[in-house]
Amino acid sequence: MDAFFFMSEIEKIYKIFKKASGVYTDTRKRLINGVFIALKGSSFDGNTYASKAIQQGACIAIVDDFETSKRNEKIIYVKDTYSTLKNLANYHRKKLTCPVVAITGSNGKTTTKDLLKVVLEEGYETHATQGNLNNHIGVPLTILNLPLSAELSIIEMGANHLKEIEELCKIAEPTHGFITNFGKAHIEGFGSENGVVNGKSELYTYLTISKGTVFVNLDNKNQVKKLGEAPFISFGQDEKSDYQVSYQNRNNKLEISFKGFKFKSSLHGEYNLKNIAAAIVIGNYFKVPINKIQKAIESYKSSNNRSQLIKLKNYKIILDAYNANPSSMELAVKSFKKSYSNKNILILGDMLELGDYTLTAHKEIIRLAKKLSFSKIITVGENFKKTGILLSNLEQFSTTKELIVHLENKPIKEENILIKGSRSMELEKILTIL
């Protein structure tokens, strides 16, 4: 780690942290006996909330505005609050003795993390990233939330530009790592698809230098090429894999065969087979009994608008509206067509952070939908509207609210519905009208 602070200052703050209820960066949270760190962003300055944090019960507030620190003896001045957050997290990380598994990738990070957590909990006191707190603020907060008693921890790492995974690795110091895939996500920040590959591969670079262990799906040849000198454990359908698996999708039910055992999942979408396999193999690597892994996989239910199968009246709805990029959108559309070949409708929301690739990406998705012959295609958002593509079965709306008003007067007749779009589109609100 860079020396943002003299260790004595971090030690002083850590001593307070050990007796505190946790670390917080938002005064809307319950702050009783908490450590409040005042971070700054493009549209906010946490320093202005320091006094409020103390009033709400925070034991200390850490600020990087000297004048603010004069208001209360519980307000501590530091040179840079974000650096303090990072270094405090890393200081705590060094006291943890458990393996730390880092998970990154363009698609499937959170699903894989959640699956792996329920598997590892069958054998260990396991702690993992909550929700998708996977960025430069979420990762330090996740680490500071890990108890010293943790036997295994899983840290999800998200990134939208180069060197971000590298920085998160320096904070979290993972001992093991897994990259779900390289996809067309956050191209605006990474600069290109190759930038995405290089950015995610920073996890491989870190584990090579630290002599950690990489888990890799050997079927993903483009990932194998980026491994370098990193020691790795492989799995996949490839016969050369250390752990060989086989995939089946029977009557829209996902099933994996591994070591002569069957693992059934309630998740939807063939693209989830690799995520499930990763959780099974990593769980097996950490010696969780096979029967307990089976139980964990079968009992796992998707939530948070991710690959959820919802039965509503006469509808079968695949709700996958937490996030969207060209890779995940393509996989979702193809999987939906394969599972529900008739009476099917796509409701697709805009994909974001694609930079110069935005128009092309949205055109490619509509052309794919046309090629696969769906009963109806509905798009939501200006990016899709700007494609200028006209089809007899295509309807386009600027906002989710506009679509809901339309559906109030013209209900969906198709039985099978895929709802897929970026988080900001809030496509899950369509469920209220359905």
Backbone torsions as a table, in degrees:
resi	resn	phi	psi	omega
1	MET	NA	147.4	174.3
2	ASP	-68.1	148.4	-177.5
3	ALA	-83.6	77.2	179.7
4	PHE	-73.9	-23.5	-176.2
5	PHE	-140.6	154.0	165.9
6	PHE	-68.8	140.0	-175.2
7	MET	-59.1	-31.1	-178.3
8	SER	-60.2	-35.2	179.9
9	GLU	-72.3	-41.2	176.2
10	ILE	-63.2	-41.7	179.2
11	GLU	-60.9	-38.7	179.7
12	LYS	-63.9	-46.1	179.6
13	ILE	-68.0	-38.4	-179.7
14	TYR	-64.1	-35.5	178.4
15	LYS	-61.0	-39.4	177.0
16	ILE	-71.3	-42.3	-179.4
17	PHE	-57.3	-39.4	-177.6
18	LYS	-60.4	-28.2	-179.2
19	LYS	-97.5	-4.0	-175.6
20	ALA	-88.7	169.4	179.7
21	SER	-82.5	-12.9	-179.5
22	GLY	152.3	-179.2	178.6
23	VAL	-111.3	134.5	-175.8
24	TYR	-132.7	147.8	176.4
25	THR	-122.0	7.1	-174.6
26	ASP	-135.4	120.9	-178.6
27	THR	-74.4	-4.2	175.3
28	ARG	-81.1	-8.6	176.2
29	LYS	-85.8	165.4	175.8
30	ARG	-74.0	117.2	-170.2
31	LEU	-106.3	5.2	-175.9
32	ILE	-52.6	119.6	179.6
33	ASN	59.4	26.5	-179.8
34	GLY	-98.6	163.6	173.7
35	VAL	-97.4	117.6	178.9
36	PHE	-98.2	125.7	176.7
37	ILE	-111.6	120.3	-175.0
38	ALA	-84.6	99.0	178.4
39	LEU	-92.4	158.4	178.9
40	LYS	-118.8	145.1	176.6
41	GLY	-133.6	-172.4	-177.4
42	SER	-68.0	-24.9	-176.9
43	SER	-125.2	10.5	179.5
44	PHE	-151.3	159.4	177.1
45	ASP	-135.6	105.6	-177.6
46	GLY	-59.4	-22.2	179.2
47	ASN	-57.6	-32.7	-177.3
48	THR	-71.5	-11.5	-179.4
49	TYR	-105.0	3.5	-175.5
50	ALA	-60.5	-48.4	-179.1
51	SER	-62.8	-40.1	177.8
52	LYS	-61.2	-40.0	179.6
53	ALA	-60.8	-43.1	178.5
54	ILE	-64.3	-42.3	179.3
55	GLN	-61.8	-31.8	-179.2
56	GLN	-86.3	4.6	172.3
57	GLY	109.1	3.3	177.3
58	ALA	-63.1	139.3	-179.5
59	CYS	-73.7	-33.8	173.3
60	ILE	-147.3	157.4	171.6
61	ALA	-126.1	130.4	-178.8
62	ILE	-104.6	123.2	-176.6
63	VAL	-127.9	162.7	173.7
64	ASP	-120.4	24.3	172.0
65	ASP	-115.1	113.2	-172.0
66	PHE	-62.2	-40.0	-178.9
67	GLU	-61.8	-38.4	178.6
68	THR	-62.8	-35.8	-177.3
69	SER	-66.7	-17.6	-179.3
70	LYS	-77.5	-12.9	-173.0
71	ARG	-75.4	-25.3	-175.1
72	ASN	-157.3	140.2	-179.1
73	GLU	-66.6	-16.3	177.9
74	LYS	-85.7	-4.3	177.6
75	ILE	-96.2	119.9	-174.1
76	ILE	-107.0	130.7	179.4
77	TYR	-89.5	135.1	172.5
78	VAL	-134.3	165.4	-177.5
79	LYS	-69.8	-39.0	-177.0
80	ASP	-149.2	116.2	-174.0
81	THR	-69.5	-34.9	179.2
82	TYR	-66.2	-41.0	177.1
83	SER	-62.1	-36.9	177.2
84	THR	-63.0	-44.7	179.1
85	LEU	-59.2	-47.2	-179.5
86	LYS	-61.7	-47.2	-175.4
87	ASN	-72.4	-32.8	175.3
88	LEU	-64.9	-41.7	178.6
89	ALA	-64.1	-44.2	-179.8
90	ASN	-67.1	-35.9	177.4
91	TYR	-61.9	-41.8	177.7
92	HIS	-68.7	-40.0	179.6
93	ARG	-57.2	-40.1	-177.9
94	LYS	-66.2	-17.9	178.2
95	LYS	-89.3	-12.1	177.3
96	LEU	-78.6	139.9	-178.8
97	THR	-107.6	-3.4	-175.4
98	CYS	-84.5	158.0	171.0
99	PRO	-62.5	144.4	177.2
100	VAL	-120.4	115.7	-179.3
101	VAL	-99.0	118.0	178.0
102	ALA	-95.3	136.7	178.3
103	ILE	-125.7	125.6	174.1
104	THR	-138.1	-176.9	-178.1
105	GLY	141.0	168.6	-178.2
106	SER	-78.7	-37.1	-179.2
107	ASN	-134.9	149.5	170.8
108	GLY	82.8	7.3	-178.1
109	LYS	-59.7	-53.1	-173.8
110	THR	-68.2	-41.0	178.5
111	THR	-62.1	-44.7	179.0
112	THR	-63.8	-42.2	178.5
113	LYS	-60.9	-44.2	-179.6
114	ASP	-66.7	-41.4	177.3
115	LEU	-62.7	-45.5	-178.6
116	LEU	-64.5	-36.5	-179.8
117	LYS	-62.5	-46.6	-178.6
118	VAL	-67.6	-29.8	176.9
119	VAL	-69.6	-51.2	-176.4
120	LEU	-67.7	-27.1	177.4
121	GLU	-64.7	-17.6	177.0
122	GLU	-71.8	-12.5	-179.6
123	GLY	-133.8	-13.0	-173.1
124	TYR	-143.7	159.7	167.7
125	GLU	-75.7	103.3	-171.7
126	THR	-113.0	135.9	177.4
127	HIS	-127.3	144.4	-175.4
128	ALA	-144.7	165.8	174.6
129	THR	-53.1	131.6	176.9
130	GLN	-86.8	134.3	-179.5
131	GLY	59.2	-128.3	176.5
132	ASN	-127.1	46.0	175.9
133	LEU	-75.5	70.9	-168.4
134	ASN	-117.3	12.7	-177.2
135	ASN	-102.0	-164.0	-174.2
136	HIS	-65.1	-17.7	175.0
137	ILE	-100.2	-43.1	-177.5
138	GLY	-62.9	-39.5	-179.3
139	VAL	-64.5	-48.7	176.4
140	PRO	-59.0	-40.7	179.4
141	LEU	-64.9	-38.6	177.5
142	THR	-61.8	-45.3	-179.6
143	ILE	-63.0	-43.0	-179.8
144	LEU	-67.1	-16.0	178.4
145	ASN	-89.4	-6.2	-178.9
146	LEU	-80.7	125.9	176.3
147	PRO	-75.4	152.6	178.9
148	LEU	-63.9	-17.8	179.9
149	SER	-81.1	-6.3	-177.9
150	ALA	-56.6	135.3	178.6
151	GLU	-98.4	-23.3	174.9
152	LEU	-151.9	144.1	176.7
153	SER	-135.5	148.2	-179.6
154	ILE	-124.4	122.1	-178.2
155	ILE	-114.9	115.7	175.2
156	GLU	-82.8	134.6	-178.7
157	MET	-123.2	117.8	175.1
158	GLY	-105.7	157.5	179.9
159	ALA	-156.9	147.6	174.0
160	ASN	-128.8	12.1	173.9
161	HIS	-157.5	163.5	-179.4
162	LEU	-62.3	151.7	177.2
163	LYS	75.8	-4.4	-179.3
164	GLU	-73.0	-45.1	176.9
165	ILE	-62.8	-38.4	177.5
166	GLU	-57.2	-45.7	179.9
167	GLU	-66.4	-41.9	179.9
168	LEU	-64.3	-34.7	176.9
169	CYS	-65.8	-38.2	178.5
170	LYS	-64.8	-31.3	178.7
171	ILE	-77.9	-48.9	-172.3
172	ALA	-86.4	-20.7	-179.0
173	GLU	44.9	61.4	-179.2
174	PRO	-64.7	147.7	175.4
175	THR	-97.1	-22.3	179.9
176	HIS	-137.9	157.5	179.7
177	GLY	-154.3	152.7	177.7
178	PHE	-143.7	130.9	174.7
179	ILE	-106.4	120.2	-176.5
180	THR	-64.4	-45.1	-178.0
181	ASN	-176.1	169.0	170.5
182	PHE	-108.8	122.5	-178.5
183	GLY	-136.1	-178.0	-179.4
184	LYS	-88.8	75.4	-179.2
185	ALA	-130.4	142.7	177.9
186	HIS	54.7	36.8	-178.7
187	ILE	-62.2	-31.3	179.2
188	GLU	-58.6	-42.7	-179.5
189	GLY	-79.2	-38.6	-178.2
190	PHE	-80.8	-19.2	176.6
191	GLY	94.0	-29.9	-178.7
192	SER	-171.2	171.0	175.9
193	GLU	-61.9	-37.5	178.2
194	ASN	-64.5	-34.0	176.4
195	GLY	-64.4	-37.7	176.6
196	VAL	-61.2	-46.5	-180.0
197	VAL	-59.8	-47.5	-178.7
198	ASN	-66.3	-38.0	-179.6
199	GLY	-65.1	-48.0	179.3
200	LYS	-65.7	-34.3	-177.3
201	SER	-70.3	-7.2	175.1
202	GLU	-60.4	-24.0	174.5
203	LEU	-66.9	-42.5	176.9
204	TYR	-61.1	-43.2	-179.1
205	THR	-60.7	-45.3	-179.6
206	TYR	-61.7	-46.5	-176.9
207	LEU	-69.4	-26.3	174.3
208	THR	-66.3	-48.1	-178.9
209	ILE	-66.6	-40.3	-176.6
210	SER	-85.8	-2.0	-178.7
211	LYS	60.7	39.9	174.3
212	GLY	-85.8	-169.8	-176.8
213	THR	-121.4	132.0	178.0
214	VAL	-103.2	137.0	168.0
215	PHE	-100.8	131.9	-177.4
216	VAL	-138.9	139.1	174.2
217	ASN	-82.0	111.8	-174.1
218	LEU	-66.7	-16.5	177.2
219	ASP	-72.2	-21.3	178.8
220	ASN	-88.9	83.8	-173.5
221	LYS	-61.2	-31.8	179.8
222	ASN	-68.0	-25.4	176.0
223	GLN	-77.5	-39.2	179.5
224	VAL	-57.7	-36.9	-179.8
225	LYS	-64.1	-24.6	-175.8
226	LYS	-95.1	1.2	-175.8
227	LEU	-65.8	-33.8	-177.6
228	GLY	63.9	-130.8	-177.7
229	GLU	-95.6	7.1	-176.1
230	ALA	-65.4	130.0	173.2
231	PRO	-63.6	135.3	-176.6
232	PHE	-139.3	154.6	172.5
233	ILE	-112.7	124.1	-174.9
234	SER	-107.7	152.6	172.6
235	PHE	-144.2	168.3	178.8
236	GLY	142.6	-174.7	178.3
237	GLN	-81.6	-18.0	177.9
238	ASP	-59.4	130.7	-177.7
239	GLU	-63.2	-20.3	-179.9
240	LYS	-82.0	-3.7	-178.0
241	SER	-65.4	145.3	173.5
242	ASP	-62.2	-38.4	178.1
243	TYR	-125.0	109.6	-177.2
244	GLN	-90.6	135.9	178.6
245	VAL	-128.4	161.3	172.4
246	SER	-133.8	147.5	-173.8
247	TYR	-112.4	144.2	174.8
248	GLN	-141.7	144.6	175.0
249	ASN	-130.8	92.2	-175.2
250	ARG	-104.9	120.3	179.0
251	ASN	50.6	45.5	179.3
252	ASN	64.3	22.5	176.1
253	LYS	-114.1	123.4	-178.7
254	LEU	-82.3	136.8	-179.3
255	GLU	-145.6	138.6	179.5
256	ILE	-124.8	137.1	174.3
257	SER	-104.0	133.4	-178.2
258	PHE	-153.4	123.1	180.0
259	LYS	54.4	34.3	177.7
260	GLY	83.2	4.0	-179.7
261	PHE	-112.0	153.3	177.9
262	LYS	-104.2	138.5	178.0
263	PHE	-125.2	115.0	-177.0
264	LYS	-104.8	143.2	-177.1
265	SER	-132.7	148.4	177.1
266	SER	-89.6	-1.3	178.6
267	LEU	-65.4	151.4	177.0
268	HIS	-103.0	149.2	172.4
269	GLY	98.1	122.5	-179.4
270	GLU	-59.7	-26.9	179.6
271	TYR	-62.3	-17.9	178.5
272	ASN	-82.0	-11.2	-179.2
273	LEU	-59.0	-41.4	-179.5
274	LYS	-69.4	-33.8	177.3
275	ASN	-66.5	-41.8	178.8
276	ILE	-65.2	-43.7	-179.7
277	ALA	-60.0	-40.3	179.1
278	ALA	-60.7	-43.9	179.8
279	ALA	-64.1	-40.2	179.1
280	ILE	-64.0	-48.9	-175.3
281	VAL	-67.8	-43.6	179.4
282	ILE	-66.2	-38.0	176.1
283	GLY	-62.1	-42.6	177.8
284	ASN	-64.4	-40.1	177.7
285	TYR	-58.0	-38.9	179.6
286	PHE	-88.1	14.3	171.1
287	LYS	66.3	32.2	169.2
288	VAL	-75.4	129.6	-178.5
289	PRO	-55.5	140.5	-177.1
290	ILE	-54.0	-45.2	-177.3
291	ASN	-63.6	-30.7	178.7
292	LYS	-76.5	-32.0	175.1
293	ILE	-66.3	-42.3	177.6
294	GLN	-57.4	-46.6	-179.3
295	LYS	-60.3	-43.9	-178.2
296	ALA	-65.1	-44.2	-178.8
297	ILE	-65.5	-43.0	-178.1
298	GLU	-68.4	-32.7	-175.8
299	SER	-86.1	-13.6	-177.1
300	TYR	-68.6	128.2	177.6
301	LYS	-116.9	131.0	179.0
302	SER	-69.4	149.2	178.4
303	SER	-145.9	-173.5	176.6
304	ASN	57.3	35.8	175.1
305	ASN	65.2	27.9	-179.0
306	ARG	-112.6	113.5	174.7
307	SER	47.2	40.0	-179.0
308	GLN	-88.8	133.4	172.5
309	LEU	-96.1	115.8	-177.4
310	ILE	-118.7	127.4	175.8
311	LYS	-102.6	117.0	-173.8
312	LEU	-134.0	112.8	-175.7
313	LYS	55.0	-120.5	-179.1
314	ASN	-95.5	5.2	-175.3
315	TYR	-96.0	145.5	164.6
316	LYS	-112.8	115.4	-172.5
317	ILE	-115.3	127.3	170.2
318	ILE	-97.5	109.4	-179.3
319	LEU	-100.6	113.0	-179.8
320	ASP	-137.1	63.2	-170.2
321	ALA	-111.3	24.5	179.2
322	TYR	-85.1	-33.5	-178.1
323	ASN	-159.4	160.7	178.4
324	ALA	-158.3	136.7	170.6
325	ASN	-143.3	169.7	-175.6
326	PRO	-54.3	-38.1	-178.7
327	SER	-68.2	-49.1	-178.1
328	SER	-68.5	-34.4	178.8
329	MET	-65.2	-44.9	179.2
330	GLU	-60.8	-46.2	-179.9
331	LEU	-62.9	-42.1	-178.6
332	ALA	-64.8	-43.6	-179.0
333	VAL	-64.5	-45.9	-179.8
334	LYS	-64.5	-43.1	-179.1
335	SER	-64.9	-40.5	179.8
336	PHE	-62.9	-43.8	179.0
337	LYS	-62.5	-40.2	-179.1
338	LYS	-67.1	-36.9	-178.0
339	SER	-81.4	-36.0	-176.7
340	TYR	-130.5	89.0	-170.9
341	SER	-80.4	-18.8	-176.8
342	ASN	-127.6	161.6	178.2
343	LYS	47.1	50.6	-172.9
344	ASN	-118.3	143.6	-180.0
345	ILE	-135.3	136.3	175.6
346	LEU	-99.7	132.9	169.6
347	ILE	-121.1	104.7	-171.0
348	LEU	-115.4	131.3	178.0
349	GLY	-103.0	159.8	-178.3
350	ASP	-52.5	149.0	171.2
351	MET	-103.8	138.8	-172.0
352	LEU	-115.7	172.4	176.5
353	GLU	57.5	41.1	-179.1
354	LEU	-108.6	-3.1	176.4
355	GLY	57.0	-134.2	-177.7
356	ASP	-66.2	-13.8	-178.2
357	TYR	-87.1	-3.8	-173.0
358	THR	-55.1	-56.0	-176.0
359	LEU	-63.2	-46.1	179.8
360	THR	-59.5	-44.2	-178.0
361	ALA	-61.0	-43.2	-178.8
362	HIS	-70.9	-35.3	175.4
363	LYS	-63.3	-42.6	-178.0
364	GLU	-62.7	-36.9	-179.8
365	ILE	-68.7	-43.4	179.1
366	ILE	-64.6	-40.7	178.5
367	ARG	-64.3	-37.5	176.3
368	LEU	-63.6	-44.8	179.8
369	ALA	-62.1	-39.3	177.4
370	LYS	-63.2	-45.2	-178.8
371	LYS	-61.2	-37.0	-176.1
372	LEU	-82.7	-9.3	173.3
373	SER	60.7	72.7	174.1
374	PHE	-89.5	156.6	179.3
375	SER	-62.1	-41.7	179.1
376	LYS	-152.0	149.3	177.1
377	ILE	-126.4	126.6	175.3
378	ILE	-120.5	130.1	175.3
379	THR	-117.6	150.2	-179.7
380	VAL	-128.3	124.5	177.5
381	GLY	122.6	154.5	-177.2
382	GLU	-70.2	-29.8	-180.0
383	ASN	-62.2	-42.9	177.5
384	PHE	-68.6	-38.6	-178.3
385	LYS	-64.8	-33.4	-177.0
386	LYS	-71.5	-10.4	179.9
387	THR	-65.7	-28.2	178.6
388	GLY	73.1	9.3	-179.3
389	ILE	-80.1	131.9	179.9
390	LEU	-116.5	125.1	177.3
391	LEU	-133.6	151.4	-178.2
392	SER	-65.3	-28.5	-178.5
393	ASN	-105.5	18.5	-178.5
394	LEU	-109.3	127.2	174.1
395	GLU	-122.0	138.2	-175.3
396	GLN	-128.0	140.5	-178.8
397	PHE	-133.9	150.1	-178.0
398	SER	-78.5	-35.1	-176.3
399	THR	-137.4	161.8	176.5
400	THR	-64.0	-39.1	179.1
401	LYS	-59.8	-42.2	178.8
402	GLU	-61.9	-40.9	178.8
403	LEU	-65.4	-42.3	-179.1
404	ILE	-60.4	-42.6	177.4
405	VAL	-60.1	-41.7	178.6
406	HIS	-62.4	-43.9	-176.8
407	LEU	-70.3	-22.1	176.3
408	GLU	-63.3	-33.6	-178.6
409	ASN	-96.8	-21.8	-177.8
410	LYS	-137.0	81.2	-176.4
411	PRO	-60.1	153.5	178.0
412	ILE	-71.7	130.8	179.8
413	LYS	-94.1	-28.6	-178.0
414	GLU	-65.3	142.6	-175.7
415	GLU	-81.3	-30.9	-173.1
416	ASN	-111.5	125.8	-171.8
417	ILE	-130.4	130.0	169.9
418	LEU	-107.7	125.0	176.2
419	ILE	-114.0	113.7	-174.5
420	LYS	-141.3	127.4	178.4
421	GLY	-176.0	173.6	179.3
422	SER	-69.1	155.0	-176.1
423	ARG	-54.5	-41.6	-175.8
424	SER	-67.3	-16.2	179.1
425	MET	-75.7	-21.0	177.1
426	GLU	53.5	45.4	-177.2
427	LEU	-66.2	-19.0	179.3
428	GLU	-62.0	-19.0	178.6
429	LYS	-65.6	-17.4	178.6
430	ILE	-64.0	-26.8	-179.3
431	LEU	-57.9	-31.3	-177.9
432	THR	-63.1	-35.6	180.0
433	ILE	-82.9	-28.0	178.1
434	LEU	-71.8	NA	NA
